Amino acid sequence: MKKALLLASGGIDSPVAGYLMVKRGLEVIGIHFDNRPLIDYKPLEKTKRLLRRIGVKKLYAIKHGKIQLEIISHCFRRYQCVICRRMMFRIAEKIARKEKCDYLVTGENLGQVASQTLDNLTLAAKAVKIPILRPLLCNDKQETVDLAKKIGTYDISIEPGTCCKAVPIHPITKGKEDKLKREESRINIKKLVDDAVKNTKVEEF
């Protein structure tokens, strides 16, 4: 059986993406990037409930708030979301290799937010070598909402929660690779990734 690591949040999209992969016979493990202190505990708790609902039995919780603060402190703010996404992929790739996963899975939807424009999706994927599956990439949002309601994740996903405070007012939508790498050079990527992997918490349901 093929294995996949799902980048799971407490939102609508990622649980649906995970459900579709489970339905197609993949063994799915979750990874959640906990942005505290920039958010509260609710997204992590919602993620656990959502993963249980779709049949995922293992979750890696990553302390991602420190990484967000490092990016805020040292990098051009408009590149925050793209750099954040690349850091998440780098960490997820290491966990995936540890778990012998064949793929990463995301709930990304083309053009839905700034980090999910075609240019920025391409830049994010270049940070890793592992294949990334995006089952909702071209979905109309209503299609995803309807499926979330059908599988019983929607009501959990829309429960109140704190939005990420790291998102800049005007995030870049068409990032340039040379400028992105220059901004990333301002932070210690290897140390941040290694520390995140070392300090991860694993929970089995």
Phi, psi and omega in degrees: 000134176287148180241148179221149177252117183267123173284103191251132174240183177270011182274192185280320194285310188297323176297323178294317177300316179296318178301316181297323179288320176299317181299330181269010171096007177277146169275121186247133173244146181260151170224129182239136180259105185276111185271013175301139014268011180282346174224184176258192185280348190299318180302321179295315181294320177296320180299317180300315180295320180293319179295319176301320183296326182263005174090015176272132190247004181216138182224132170260121178256119184257132175281099188258349183301319179299320180295317178301317181294325176296317179295316179302318186286329191241346187244157177301125191301328184293340180267006185308308188292322180291315179296317177303314182297318179295322178294319178299317179296320180298315179294315180298323179298319179295318178294321179298317179297319179299321183271001183059041175277146180271336186216159160261150176233135177230162175264021183299143181227124189305119174081002185292318176225174187301323182284353184246024168288161182301318179298315185285328173298319180296316179296319181297316183294333181291348181286343185224167179256339182292140178297143180244122178263132181232078186296342182256011192310314185251015178294145162288142184303322182296327177300316180292318178300315180298319179290322177300319178295321182295322185267358174086021178258342188300311184298326176291315184298327184269003174300147182304142177200160181282132175282153180296125182274001180274345183294125180287164180295320182233076180293149178293139178252340178230074183295148178252134188299319181295318179291322179299313181294326177296318179292319179295334180293346181278352178237158181270087187301311184300314181295317180297318179293312181299318180295320180296316180294318181298323186261013180293151175248133182249132179229134177247137184263000000 
